[in-house]
Amino acid sequence: MIYKEMDDYNSCVQMIERACQFFREHGTPDTAALTLEKGAKMIENKYPEMALELYKKAMDVVMIEDRPTQASEHASKASRILIKLKRYDEAVDMVKKESEFHQASGNNRAVGRLVVAEILIHLVREDYVAADKAFKEGYNFCESVMNATL
């Protein structure tokens, strides 16, 4: 917090990562991931690139413990930052990762929403072929969501 108040965000991120490492070494990966998440939220508005890296690290930390639901939350936040930064290729990759995490946890409704998100990102990029391919690959997830809501 002191580094944040001093506008020394590089040192702030270093301390967050150091705290994460200590928590992991002492067997509390949940606290390590939470530290990374809180740090990312703290700097997200001013330095989205740094926050993005923290969310990615948090995603990796929770996947070591095989927690795809928590990893999907971090992937979601990372993909939103990537979209804000207009890094659409990376955003598509992150959405696909998030989709994999939801599939691993059995959350098919979320996978259906992510198929739509991936299609929209492709359309923003004006890559209609990729959008069509994403639709064809993910249609089954969208269809099951539509049938479940009817």
N, C-alpha and C positions, 0 to 999 in steps of 0.2 A: 504494500500500500504506500509506503514511503517513496519508493521509486516512482510509482504512478503519480503521486502528488508533485514530485520533482520533474515530471515529464521525461524521465529516463526509462523509456519503455523497453529498451534492449536489456538493461539490467533487471528490469521487472520480469521479463520473460525468462532470463537466465535463472532467477531465483525460483520462479514457478517450476521450471524444469528440474532444478536441483531438489526442490521439495518433493516433487513427484518421484525422483530417483530414490530418495530416502524412504519414502513410503513403500515403494516397491521392494526395496532391500529388506525392509522390516516386516514384510508379509501382509501389507494392507493395500492391495491393488485398487480396491474400491475408492479408498481415500486418495490414492494417487490420481485416478481418473477424475475424481471430483475436483481436485486441485487444478488440474489442467482445464477442466470445463469452466470453473469459476474464473480462472485467469484469462481464458479466451473471451468470456463475456465482458470482463473488465476492459479489455483493450480492443474489442471488436469494432467499435465505432471509429476510433482513430487509426488503427493499424489492422485492417482486415486480413492482410497477408500473414501477419504474425499469429492472429487468432486462428486462421485456417490451419496453420501448422500445429497449434496446440490441440485443436479438435481432432486432427489426424492422429496425433500421438495418443490422445485419450481413447480413440477408437481402437488403436493397436493394444493398449493396456487392457481394455475390457475383453478383447478377443483372446488374449492369453488365458483368461479365466473362462473362456467359452460362454460369453454372454452376448448373443447376437442382438437381443432387444436393445440393450444399452448402446451397443456399437451402432445400431441403426439410427439412434437419436443423434449421436455425434456425426455420423455421415450426413444426416439431414442438415444439420447446422453448417457443415462444411460445404455441402452442395449449394446451399443458399448464398453463402459468401462467394463461391465461385461464380454464381450467376450474377451477383451484384458487380463483381469484377469483370464481367463479360468474358470469362474464360470458359466458354461453352463446351469445348472438347473435354476438358477436365471435369466439368459439371456432369456431363453425360456419364463419364466413367464413375463418378462418385454416386450418381443415382443408381447405376447398375450395382455397385457395391451394396448400397443401402437395400436394394431389392433382394440381393442374395442373403443379407442378414435377416430380412423379413421372411424369406422363404425358409431359412433355417429354423426360425422360431414358429413357423406355421401361420403367419399372418398374411393370408392371401388377399385380403381386402386392401391392405397397404401396398402390396405388390401391384395390384390393379391401378391404384392411384399413381404409383411411380411409373407405370407404363405410359400413362397419360402425360406425366411430367416429362419423361424422356422424349416423347413425340413432340411436345411443345418446344422443348429446347432445340430439337432438330429443325423444327419449322422456323424458329428465330434465326437459326444459322442458314436458313433457306436451303437445307439439304433434304429435299423431298424424298429422295430414294431411301435415305437412312430412316426418315420418319415412317415411311411405308414398311420398311423392314422391321422396325421396332414394333409397329402395330401388329404385323403378322406374327412376330415371335411372342408378343405378350397378350394377344387377343384372348386366349383362354382365361387368363386372370381377370380381364375386364368382363368377360362374359359371365364368369361365375359370380362376380360382384353384382352385376346387373340382375342376374337370376335370383340372388339372395335378397335383393331389395324389393323385388316384385312380389 
